[in-house]
Amino acid sequence: MSNVLSAVAWPYTNGPRHIGHVAGFGVPSDVFSRYMRMAGHDVLMVSGTDEHGTPILVLAEEEGLTPQELVDKYNAVIAQDLTDLGLSYDLFTRTTTRNHYAVVQEMFRQVHANGYMIEQTTKGAISPSTGRTLPDRYIEGTCPICGFPEARGDQCDNCGNQLDADELIDPRSRINGETPEFIETQHFFLDLPALAGALGEWLDGREASGTWRPNVIKFSKNLLKDVRPRAMTRDIDWGIPIPLEGWEDNPAKRLYVWFDAVIGYLSASIEWARRVGDPERWREWWNDPSAVSYYFQGKDNITFHSQIWPAELLGYAGKGDKGGEPGPYGELNLPTEVVASEFMTLEGKQFSTSRKHVIYVQDIVARYGPDPIRYFICAAGPENQDADFSWAEFVQRNNSELVAGWGNLVNRTAAMIAKNFGEIPRAYAALPVDEELLATVRGAFATVGASLERHRQKAALAEVMRVVGEANAYVSRTEPFKLKGDDERERLSTVLHTLAQAVSDINTLISPFLPHAANRVHAVLGGEGEFMPMPRLEVVRDLDDDTRSYPVITGEYSSTPRWESRPVVVGTPIAKPSGVFAKLDAEQVIEDERSRLGDAARGGTRHHTDPLAAPKMGKPRHAAGEGVGSSAPGSA
């Protein structure tokens, strides 16, 4: 057993999550975390909402709210979305807690004390019409390196190079199209060149491990070819104060959201430990060299997890060219793997909240439940290449794979047992056909588990469904529905016992992907209580400010079943089952859902139109990720 940190992208608090977001960071991280718990590891799954940055100010003004009121509103919405999907966080918190502020400021002070946070004069963009500071990501122009016409003022999504806004050719404001004015301003920069050697050595080790997805390690190493200091403060009044004398009380300068959001993985771990009454327990995942950590996000967030966050960790430990020593948090573990998904489109087009070309998590779960969308993401999502969501494929996979495949196997097994015995019958003399099926099912634990450990969830689920097909073929071969004579009673009992065992084991195999359905199948087979523990949403007090409260996602997962075959119990009562999955009317669903896309008249107080129609820190045309971890992976 080992300590496994599952560090999940931080959604940005600018509205409810859509399926492109959770395909990149949400469902993959939950499948992995659930499996690793089943495999006997001590998993800590953490994340939260990313709540600082200029986009919050712009949106708050648009909605007539204060920044805090706005992030409170969407923090609650997002936490509900992710709970409804069954994402099994140990703690899903937020970046406006006092605990997070304290951890971020400690990180900054030590990185600065070690010499890796340097002060420089730079050019900041100002909106001529409002006089307001214009953040780099709100400026667009032509990349001076590759000529991409939609490069942002912080980086080019086409060639991946870091940029400064004043380097863009023909820069323009993405808010109103005006040409920004550039003025000199003082900021702190993370000295990436002084950390490049240590970063390179770490990435060489990661490449040698052979575990990273090829595109991720290649992109990460390319980032080191032209590394420059990167600004970690901004001219803004919404964010974490700079914890240095002469800067802390400056109302117009704050730590940049890109610096603070990635630190959320550490601050959430510390908050979790404090909340469970063991304040130092977080160190088991962060200071123990044998612990492993996996960071889940969309590919637009690779830079922040394979360069910025590792650089902050190395700077804190004094591991760069300038030396230094760790602060009170000690030497913190670098990521074991950055698990970055590709992008997802919708019906062949880019997701766009402004044009209503979007499917919100809350809507798809309300109409169809969490199982079909979780299944689609695992079977056809953007794991290692861009993927498209279409309603036709969504319905087809639900009806032909979930309903006709897995659901049919469960229902007819339980129905035959209920009709003929009323309880799980015993096995008598097994024939080779019976032994072959059980051997196939048992063998899948090693095959599926190996794929899940390597983040090959499509291959893992495909293997589970292959085994489902083998079990359905077994029914066709043995024809238990024809075994009606008294002299065939023992054979019928053996076949149905074999099927009960196969269904029970397949339910274990599929449970990381479909935990809600796994609980229903468990009940169909006569089980009591939850088979797969589910997360809960609860309101807590801020640990360091009892005047504030907020919702968190948490859960108790110690009852998670082990990743192994468990013998079914003969005599367990089995009742006539109802359907585990619902068949969808293909024509009706496709017509209804496609008509909703782009429907500007669609209402709903929880739906939000992003003023820039792009995820924070993300690529404007896609959105598999989401805040820093998610954007902070797709949008930080």
C-alpha positions as MATLAB code, in Angstrom:
seq = 'MSNVLSAVAWPYTNGPRHIGHVAGFGVPSDVFSRYMRMAGHDVLMVSGTDEHGTPILVLAEEEGLTPQELVDKYNAVIAQDLTDLGLSYDLFTRTTTRNHYAVVQEMFRQVHANGYMIEQTTKGAISPSTGRTLPDRYIEGTCPICGFPEARGDQCDNCGNQLDADELIDPRSRINGETPEFIETQHFFLDLPALAGALGEWLDGREASGTWRPNVIKFSKNLLKDVRPRAMTRDIDWGIPIPLEGWEDNPAKRLYVWFDAVIGYLSASIEWARRVGDPERWREWWNDPSAVSYYFQGKDNITFHSQIWPAELLGYAGKGDKGGEPGPYGELNLPTEVVASEFMTLEGKQFSTSRKHVIYVQDIVARYGPDPIRYFICAAGPENQDADFSWAEFVQRNNSELVAGWGNLVNRTAAMIAKNFGEIPRAYAALPVDEELLATVRGAFATVGASLERHRQKAALAEVMRVVGEANAYVSRTEPFKLKGDDERERLSTVLHTLAQAVSDINTLISPFLPHAANRVHAVLGGEGEFMPMPRLEVVRDLDDDTRSYPVITGEYSSTPRWESRPVVVGTPIAKPSGVFAKLDAEQVIEDERSRLGDAARGGTRHHTDPLAAPKMGKPRHAAGEGVGSSAPGSA';
ca = [
       0.000    0.000    0.000;
       1.200    3.513   -0.729;
       0.000    7.064   -0.198;
      -1.536    8.383   -3.412;
      -2.331   12.062   -3.923;
      -5.038   12.587   -6.518;
      -4.689   16.285   -7.332;
      -7.651   17.371   -9.422;
      -7.948   20.525  -11.511;
      -9.549   23.511   -9.809;
     -12.690   24.723  -11.668;
     -12.933   28.472  -12.112;
     -15.936   30.086  -10.424;
     -17.504   31.685  -13.465;
     -20.523   29.402  -13.827;
     -21.719   25.807  -13.728;
     -19.535   23.099  -15.218;
     -20.253   21.663  -18.625;
     -19.409   18.176  -19.837;
     -16.252   19.318  -21.643;
     -14.858   20.419  -18.287;
     -15.557   17.203  -16.394;
     -14.346   15.051  -19.290;
     -10.904   16.556  -18.809;
     -10.465   16.561  -15.055;
     -13.517   15.274  -13.176;
     -14.535   11.778  -14.200;
     -11.005   10.499  -15.050;
      -9.676   11.535  -11.649;
     -12.596    9.876   -9.853;
     -12.268    6.596  -11.737;
      -8.556    6.502  -10.895;
      -9.060    7.455   -7.239;
     -11.810    4.905   -6.702;
      -9.731    2.156   -8.267;
      -6.639    3.018   -6.227;
      -8.678    2.843   -3.008;
      -9.993   -0.561   -4.108;
      -6.413   -1.666   -4.796;
      -5.546   -0.921   -1.167;
      -3.835    2.450   -1.449;
      -4.373    5.367    0.915;
      -5.777    7.980   -1.467;
      -6.144   11.683   -0.779;
      -8.268   13.306   -3.505;
      -8.351   17.109   -3.246;
      -9.414   20.129   -5.229;
     -11.694   23.151   -4.994;
     -12.880   26.210   -6.838;
     -10.367   28.722   -8.188;
     -11.768   32.128   -7.230;
      -9.303   34.938   -7.880;
      -8.316   36.906  -10.964;
      -9.677   39.691  -13.129;
     -12.380   37.580  -14.829;
     -14.165   37.469  -11.475;
     -14.126   41.274  -11.259;
     -15.508   41.626  -14.775;
     -18.269   39.089  -14.218;
     -19.182   40.417  -10.767;
     -19.660   43.869  -12.230;
     -21.774   42.398  -15.017;
     -24.018   40.556  -12.554;
     -24.227   43.414  -10.057;
     -22.474   41.472   -7.293;
     -19.339   41.904   -5.222;
     -16.496   39.535   -6.173;
     -17.056   37.546   -2.971;
     -20.788   37.261   -3.629;
     -20.099   36.043   -7.147;
     -17.633   33.330   -6.134;
     -19.920   32.251   -3.280;
     -22.706   31.816   -5.820;
     -20.782   29.703   -8.293;
     -18.769   27.799   -5.709;
     -22.066   26.385   -4.447;
     -23.231   25.570   -7.986;
     -20.004   23.806   -8.946;
     -19.811   21.842   -5.697;
     -23.343   20.571   -6.334;
     -22.505   19.673   -9.948;
     -19.501   17.587   -8.942;
     -21.307   15.912   -6.056;
     -24.133   14.907   -8.389;
     -21.561   13.237  -10.647;
     -20.335   11.203   -7.683;
     -16.773   12.574   -7.648;
     -15.288   11.121   -4.474;
     -13.242   14.022   -3.104;
     -11.779   13.743    0.351;
     -11.981   17.526    0.285;
     -13.229   19.891   -2.385;
     -12.756   23.381   -0.980;
     -11.972   26.849   -2.402;
      -9.178   29.411   -2.761;
     -10.816   32.151   -0.705;
     -10.378   30.351    2.625;
      -8.083   31.877    5.251;
      -6.198   28.574    5.307;
      -5.413   28.888    1.592;
      -4.303   32.503    2.018;
      -1.890   31.480    4.778;
      -0.394   28.568    2.826;
       0.060   30.667   -0.323;
       1.741   33.485    1.571;
       4.105   31.029    3.296;
       5.060   29.558   -0.074;
       5.717   33.021   -1.507;
       7.828   34.160    1.459;
      10.123   31.131    1.293;
      10.476   31.162   -2.498;
      11.357   34.865   -2.170;
      13.751   34.245    0.718;
      15.555   31.612   -1.360;
      16.036   34.150   -4.137;
      13.661   32.732   -6.743;
      11.091   35.535   -6.631;
      12.718   38.550   -8.242;
      11.420   42.107   -8.638;
      11.345   43.525  -12.159;
       9.922   46.472  -14.041;
       7.543   45.392  -16.761;
       4.889   46.862  -18.980;
       1.289   46.534  -17.891;
      -1.709   46.990  -20.162;
      -4.366   49.619  -19.410;
      -7.801   49.931  -21.006;
      -7.937   53.452  -22.519;
     -11.705   53.652  -22.063;
     -11.916   52.536  -18.415;
      -8.430   53.092  -17.011;
      -8.619   49.574  -15.567;
      -5.662   47.206  -15.712;
      -6.085   44.739  -18.548;
      -4.681   41.283  -17.676;
      -2.544   39.505  -20.244;
      -5.152   36.847  -20.972;
      -7.600   39.594  -21.932;
      -5.292   40.739  -24.700;
      -5.151   38.976  -28.030;
      -2.973   39.441  -31.088;
      -0.639   37.734  -33.498;
       2.125   35.587  -32.016;
       5.543   37.087  -32.894;
       7.063   33.585  -32.940;
       4.702   31.429  -35.011;
       2.272   33.956  -36.466;
      -0.823   32.454  -34.820;
      -3.480   35.228  -35.038;
      -5.240   34.419  -31.735;
      -2.336   34.315  -29.296;
      -3.015   35.609  -25.786;
      -0.921   38.107  -23.894;
       0.470   35.410  -21.607;
       1.170   32.566  -24.003;
       0.495   31.262  -27.482;
      -1.744   28.205  -27.480;
      -0.490   27.270  -30.929;
       3.267   27.032  -30.288;
       3.148   26.933  -26.476;
       5.626   29.760  -25.950;
       5.366   32.174  -23.059;
       4.714   35.751  -24.168;
       4.363   39.258  -22.800;
       1.324   41.192  -23.967;
       3.384   44.032  -25.433;
       5.184   41.518  -27.679;
       2.007   40.687  -29.589;
       1.581   42.051  -33.086;
      -1.522   44.256  -33.322;
      -2.661   43.644  -29.710;
      -6.337   44.217  -28.929;
      -8.622   43.889  -25.922;
     -10.776   40.768  -25.968;
     -13.392   42.696  -23.994;
     -14.113   45.540  -26.405;
     -11.547   45.297  -29.199;
      -9.678   48.500  -28.336;
      -5.898   48.763  -28.498;
      -4.429   48.713  -24.976;
      -1.956   51.246  -23.621;
       1.209   49.912  -21.964;
       2.724   51.526  -18.864;
       5.664   50.576  -16.650;
       4.856   48.740  -13.390;
       6.752   46.747  -10.737;
       6.089   43.050  -10.183;
       7.578   39.901   -8.726;
       8.672   37.234  -11.185;
       9.340   33.563  -10.557;
      12.963   33.109  -11.680;
      12.397   30.132  -13.968;
      15.869   30.333  -15.560;
      17.434   29.745  -12.133;
      15.188   26.706  -11.695;
      15.459   25.374  -15.257;
      18.296   22.979  -14.472;
      16.388   21.352  -11.626;
      13.226   21.271  -13.718;
      15.080   19.617  -16.573;
      16.589   16.992  -14.299;
      13.164   16.205  -12.857;
      11.562   15.966  -16.305;
      14.377   13.703  -17.520;
      13.546   11.379  -14.656;
       9.859   11.481  -15.499;
      10.611   10.713  -19.149;
      12.801    7.799  -18.137;
       9.964    6.361  -16.070;
       8.005    5.842  -19.290;
       4.718    6.537  -17.516;
       3.816    9.979  -18.852;
       1.704   10.321  -21.956;
       4.101   11.084  -24.817;
       2.472   14.366  -25.788;
       2.612   15.625  -22.187;
       6.289   14.892  -21.589;
       7.263   16.228  -25.023;
       5.349   19.471  -24.490;
       6.766   19.847  -20.980;
      10.379   19.446  -22.084;
       9.869   21.865  -24.971;
       8.869   24.528  -22.448;
      12.451   24.601  -21.151;
      13.913   25.646  -24.507;
      13.046   29.326  -24.030;
      12.406   29.762  -20.332;
      12.098   33.265  -18.879;
      11.046   34.749  -15.533;
       7.273   34.672  -15.181;
       5.194   37.326  -13.433;
       3.610   36.122  -10.197;
       1.919   39.367   -9.101;
      -0.639   41.553  -10.815;
      -2.109   45.059  -10.678;
      -5.469   44.041   -9.247;
      -7.327   44.436   -5.963;
      -8.987   40.965   -5.887;
      -6.567   38.324   -4.716;
      -4.133   37.348   -1.991;
      -1.991   40.186   -0.582;
       1.761   40.058   -1.249;
       3.280   39.097    2.141;
       6.276   41.431    2.111;
       6.860   44.715    3.873;
       5.892   47.606    1.625;
       3.743   45.401   -0.593;
       1.206   43.792    1.715;
      -0.851   46.938    2.212;
      -0.745   48.010   -1.421;
      -4.434   47.833   -2.435;
      -3.660   47.597   -6.137;
      -1.239   44.653   -6.213;
      -1.959   41.016   -5.430;
      -0.436   37.606   -5.991;
      -1.328   36.338   -9.439;
      -4.012   33.668   -9.622;
      -1.551   31.447  -11.499;
       0.725   31.482   -8.467;
      -1.959   30.900   -5.865;
      -4.292   28.399   -7.541;
      -1.782   25.562   -8.005;
      -0.833   25.882   -4.341;
      -4.417   24.840   -3.664;
      -3.372   21.196   -3.906;
      -1.189   21.697   -0.849;
      -3.547   24.021    1.030;
      -6.501   21.665    0.476;
      -4.434   18.775    1.833;
      -3.564   20.843    4.906;
      -7.204   21.885    5.370;
      -8.311   18.248    5.091;
      -5.815   17.190    7.767;
      -6.979   19.963   10.071;
     -10.616   19.013    9.550;
     -10.038   15.327   10.386;
      -8.299   16.352   13.625;
      -4.754   15.348   12.634;
      -3.145   18.635   11.470;
       0.168   17.109   10.381;
      -1.241   14.109    8.505;
      -0.989   15.871    5.125;
       2.762   15.291    5.309;
       2.214   11.593    4.542;
       1.389   12.614    0.964;
       3.725   15.599    0.625;
       6.939   14.885    2.564;
       7.241   11.105    2.284;
       9.435   10.338   -0.779;
       7.607    7.042   -1.318;
       4.250    8.796   -1.803;
       3.033    9.314   -5.364;
       0.963   12.138   -6.852;
      -1.127   12.420  -10.003;
      -2.377   15.735  -11.369;
      -5.509   15.622  -13.555;
      -6.413   18.371  -15.998;
      -6.957   19.371  -19.604;
      -3.930   19.730  -21.873;
      -4.203   23.532  -21.854;
      -2.987   23.392  -18.275;
       0.165   21.352  -18.769;
       2.392   24.438  -18.427;
       1.176   25.135  -14.921;
       1.679   21.591  -13.690;
       4.871   20.546  -15.400;
       6.632   23.903  -15.096;
       5.099   26.557  -12.820;
       4.008   24.351   -9.906;
       7.175   22.202   -9.910;
       9.222   25.413  -10.078;
       7.400   26.797   -7.049;
       8.041   23.534   -5.171;
      11.730   23.520   -6.125;
      12.095   27.197   -5.242;
      10.459   26.584   -1.859;
      12.924   23.768   -1.156;
      15.927   25.789   -2.361;
      16.701   23.288   -5.119;
      17.614   25.729   -7.901;
      20.862   27.381   -8.965;
      20.704   29.863   -6.073;
      20.441   27.224   -3.373;
      18.349   27.885   -0.280;
      16.512   25.828    2.274;
      12.957   24.574    2.766;
      10.488   26.473    4.901;
       8.327   24.890    7.654;
       6.452   22.711    5.150;
       9.713   20.904    4.394;
      10.759   19.474    1.049;
       7.531   18.891   -0.863;
       7.068   16.091   -3.382;
       7.104   16.951   -7.065;
       4.341   15.501   -9.273;
       4.744   11.832  -10.114;
       2.673   12.302  -13.254;
       0.773   15.084  -14.988;
      -2.271   13.317  -16.425;
      -3.509   15.687  -19.108;
      -6.514   14.889  -21.271;
      -7.117   16.257  -24.741;
     -10.062   18.462  -25.760;
     -13.702   17.641  -26.331;
     -16.016   19.268  -28.863;
     -19.809   19.163  -28.981;
     -21.606   17.947  -32.086;
     -18.505   18.791  -34.109;
     -18.242   22.352  -32.827;
     -16.400   24.105  -30.025;
     -18.150   24.528  -26.689;
     -19.485   28.064  -26.363;
     -21.448   29.271  -23.358;
     -22.207   32.604  -25.034;
     -23.841   30.882  -28.025;
     -25.511   28.278  -25.793;
     -23.607   25.543  -27.586;
     -23.005   23.752  -24.336;
     -24.338   20.944  -22.137;
     -24.187   21.672  -18.430;
     -23.496   18.872  -15.975;
     -26.565   19.812  -13.943;
     -28.811   19.429  -16.992;
     -27.543   16.101  -18.310;
     -27.567   14.571  -14.816;
     -31.088   15.856  -14.133;
     -32.421   14.398  -17.372;
     -30.494   11.121  -17.612;
     -28.705   10.514  -14.318;
     -24.924   10.356  -13.845;
     -24.318    6.872  -15.297;
     -24.702    7.541  -19.050;
     -22.437   10.606  -19.066;
     -19.799    8.952  -16.888;
     -19.887    5.942  -19.205;
     -19.598    8.084  -22.332;
     -16.610   10.011  -20.956;
     -14.806    6.812  -19.949;
     -15.573    4.988  -23.207;
     -15.259    7.816  -25.730;
     -13.790   10.843  -23.949;
     -10.625   12.830  -24.769;
      -8.194   10.551  -22.960;
      -5.317   10.676  -25.450;
      -6.792   12.443  -28.456;
      -9.460   15.050  -29.112;
     -12.981   13.644  -28.951;
     -16.451   14.762  -29.935;
     -19.639   14.428  -27.920;
     -22.734   13.804  -29.998;
     -26.223   13.036  -28.764;
     -26.526   10.203  -31.277;
     -23.469    8.432  -29.880;
     -24.533    9.201  -26.308;
     -27.889    7.470  -26.873;
     -26.341    4.626  -28.849;
     -23.819    3.814  -26.128;
     -26.460    4.015  -23.421;
     -28.923    1.771  -25.244;
     -26.621   -0.801  -26.857;
     -23.877   -1.028  -24.241;
     -25.326   -0.070  -20.862;
     -28.913   -1.232  -21.346;
     -28.643   -4.101  -23.840;
     -25.238   -5.255  -22.621;
     -24.566   -4.803  -18.918;
     -28.110   -3.980  -17.759;
     -29.588   -6.907  -19.644;
     -27.100   -9.315  -18.088;
     -27.901   -8.087  -14.577;
     -31.661   -8.094  -15.078;
     -32.036  -11.492  -16.673;
     -29.669  -13.104  -14.191;
     -31.624  -11.732  -11.240;
     -34.991  -12.447  -12.891;
     -34.147  -16.114  -13.530;
     -32.821  -16.564  -10.005;
     -35.892  -14.883   -8.486;
     -38.269  -16.956  -10.592;
     -36.614  -20.341  -10.107;
     -35.101  -20.151   -6.617;
     -35.849  -16.830   -4.914;
     -32.279  -16.816   -3.632;
     -28.758  -17.350   -4.913;
     -28.592  -21.099   -5.574;
     -25.667  -23.394   -4.890;
     -23.291  -24.742   -7.509;
     -23.126  -28.459   -8.178;
     -20.800  -30.116  -10.674;
     -19.245  -27.374  -12.836;
     -18.695  -27.957  -16.525;
     -15.812  -26.490  -18.544;
     -18.129  -23.788  -19.916;
     -18.851  -22.626  -16.350;
     -15.204  -22.681  -15.324;
     -14.166  -20.799  -18.449;
     -16.519  -17.914  -17.733;
     -15.410  -17.566  -14.118;
     -11.761  -17.726  -15.140;
     -12.353  -15.003  -17.729;
     -14.014  -12.763  -15.171;
     -11.374  -13.352  -12.499;
      -8.597  -12.722  -15.001;
     -10.038   -9.317  -15.808;
      -9.103   -7.972  -12.374;
      -5.414   -7.979  -13.316;
      -5.967   -6.727  -16.864;
      -8.388   -3.943  -16.007;
      -6.422   -2.918  -12.928;
      -3.177   -2.625  -14.891;
      -4.857   -0.342  -17.429;
      -6.373    1.851  -14.721;
      -3.022    2.249  -12.989;
      -1.592    3.529  -16.278;
      -4.550    5.881  -16.861;
      -5.762    3.867  -19.841;
      -9.392    4.057  -18.839;
     -10.804    3.472  -22.318;
      -8.908    0.196  -22.582;
      -9.943   -0.763  -19.052;
     -13.636   -0.162  -19.691;
     -13.463   -1.900  -23.072;
     -12.095   -4.984  -21.303;
     -14.903   -4.884  -18.742;
     -17.486   -4.699  -21.519;
     -15.755   -7.561  -23.352;
     -16.247   -9.664  -20.238;
     -19.904   -8.563  -20.119;
     -20.191   -9.882  -23.671;
     -18.633  -13.190  -22.631;
     -21.166  -13.525  -19.809;
     -24.066  -12.800  -22.151;
     -22.654  -15.376  -24.591;
     -22.537  -17.862  -21.703;
     -26.281  -17.423  -21.234;
     -26.816  -18.168  -24.915;
     -24.619  -21.255  -24.749;
     -26.068  -22.740  -21.542;
     -29.693  -21.674  -22.177;
     -30.809  -21.761  -18.519;
     -34.316  -20.691  -19.564;
     -34.717  -24.138  -21.190;
     -33.678  -26.093  -18.085;
     -37.154  -26.831  -16.741;
     -37.190  -30.495  -15.827;
     -36.675  -31.895  -12.349;
     -33.663  -33.789  -13.621;
     -32.165  -30.471  -14.832;
     -32.591  -28.689  -11.506;
     -28.982  -29.112  -10.395;
     -27.676  -27.919  -13.729;
     -29.948  -24.867  -13.611;
     -28.741  -24.143  -10.085;
     -25.104  -24.347  -11.198;
     -25.606  -22.103  -14.225;
     -27.451  -19.446  -12.234;
     -24.887  -19.591   -9.431;
     -22.160  -19.119  -12.042;
     -24.036  -16.133  -13.490;
     -24.561  -14.603  -10.045;
     -20.834  -14.873   -9.354;
     -19.954  -13.398  -12.739;
     -22.358  -10.477  -12.332;
     -21.076   -9.784   -8.817;
     -17.463   -9.704   -9.995;
     -18.212   -7.640  -13.098;
     -20.004   -5.179  -10.850;
     -16.766   -4.810   -8.884;
     -14.826   -4.317  -12.121;
     -17.172   -1.625  -13.419;
     -17.758    0.156  -10.111;
     -14.964    2.786  -10.450;
     -16.574    3.896  -13.706;
     -20.227    3.661  -12.596;
     -20.424    3.886   -8.792;
     -24.115    4.855   -8.731;
     -25.103    1.900  -10.901;
     -22.800   -0.380   -8.899;
     -24.837    0.374   -5.809;
     -28.050   -0.515   -7.648;
     -26.610   -3.775   -8.977;
     -25.398   -4.590   -5.471;
     -28.985   -4.214   -4.248;
     -30.325   -6.363   -7.113;
     -27.989   -9.141   -5.958;
     -29.365   -8.900   -2.433;
     -26.647   -6.678   -0.994;
     -27.344   -4.180    1.768;
     -26.011   -0.652    2.153;
     -23.678    1.134   -0.249;
     -21.274   -0.959   -2.284;
     -19.317    2.096   -3.481;
     -19.201    4.961   -0.942;
     -20.501    8.229   -2.319;
     -19.416   11.818   -1.627;
     -21.510   14.175    0.415;
     -21.974   17.928    0.263;
     -21.889   19.731    3.593;
     -21.520   23.290    4.841;
     -18.535   23.982    7.103;
     -17.071   26.956    8.955;
     -13.842   28.522    7.787;
     -11.173   27.103   10.087;
      -9.612   30.513   10.675;
     -12.651   32.791   10.425;
     -15.790   31.530   12.147;
     -17.858   34.302   10.563;
     -17.559   32.556    7.179;
     -19.020   29.257    6.020;
     -19.030   27.455    2.694;
     -19.937   24.095    1.126;
     -17.341   21.374    0.716;
     -17.426   17.955   -0.892;
     -16.108   15.238    1.367;
     -16.806   11.628    2.197;
     -15.921    8.536    4.168;
     -14.460    5.951    1.812;
     -12.952    3.405    4.190;
     -15.683    0.890    3.298;
     -14.601    0.842   -0.358;
     -14.559   -2.825   -1.481;
     -11.289   -4.482   -2.404;
     -10.309   -5.060   -6.032;
     -10.921   -8.797   -5.994;
     -13.482  -11.514   -6.547;
     -15.777  -12.153   -3.585;
     -17.768  -15.396   -3.445;
     -21.512  -14.827   -3.614;
     -23.405  -16.070   -0.587;
     -25.703  -18.977   -1.303;
     -29.144  -18.330    0.125;
     -29.078  -14.549   -0.335;
     -32.670  -13.552   -1.220;
     -33.113  -12.228   -4.771;
     -36.286  -10.369   -5.750;
     -37.656   -9.716   -9.217;
     -35.521   -6.815  -10.478;
     -36.441   -3.517  -12.026;
     -34.229   -2.061  -14.754;
     -30.761   -0.907  -13.727;
     -30.520    1.485  -16.698;
     -33.186    3.308  -18.708;
     -33.414    2.904  -22.463;
     -33.628    6.231  -24.258;
     -35.872    7.129  -27.171;
     -33.131    7.909  -29.672;
     -35.182   10.024  -32.055;
     -36.789   12.056  -29.270;
     -33.611   12.641  -27.266;
     -31.578   13.694  -30.289;
     -34.298   16.034  -31.525;
     -34.890   17.596  -28.090;
     -31.253   18.015  -27.170;
     -30.074   19.362  -30.495;
     -32.871   21.907  -30.404;
     -31.596   23.114  -27.027;
     -28.147   23.842  -28.412;
     -27.916   27.474  -29.351;
     -31.354   28.269  -27.953;
     -30.861   31.825  -26.711;
     -34.266   31.770  -25.035;
     -33.212   29.051  -22.658;
     -33.580   30.140  -19.063;
     -32.234   28.992  -15.725;
     -30.753   31.106  -12.971;
     -27.774   28.797  -12.617;
     -26.618   29.177  -16.213;
     -23.942   31.716  -16.869;
     -22.581   33.286  -20.008;
     -18.845   33.833  -19.785;
     -18.128   37.425  -20.887;
     -15.217   36.159  -22.974;
     -16.745   32.818  -23.955;
     -13.539   31.080  -22.953;
     -12.349   29.082  -19.947;
      -9.880   30.796  -17.701;
      -6.311   30.004  -18.547;
      -7.617   27.802  -21.276;
      -7.643   27.604  -24.983;
     -10.579   29.688  -26.248;
     -11.854   27.068  -28.641;
     -11.957   24.101  -26.309;
     -12.643   23.219  -22.721;
     -11.664   19.838  -21.486;
     -10.084   21.488  -18.500;
     -11.205   24.220  -16.268;
      -9.495   26.562  -13.598;
      -5.850   25.926  -12.513;
      -5.827   22.446  -12.065;
      -8.533   22.335  -14.481;
      -7.730   25.594  -15.882;
      -6.015   25.708  -13.190;
      -6.721   23.125  -15.674;
      -8.340   24.773  -18.329;
      -8.979   27.881  -16.701;
      -6.840   29.186  -14.009;
];
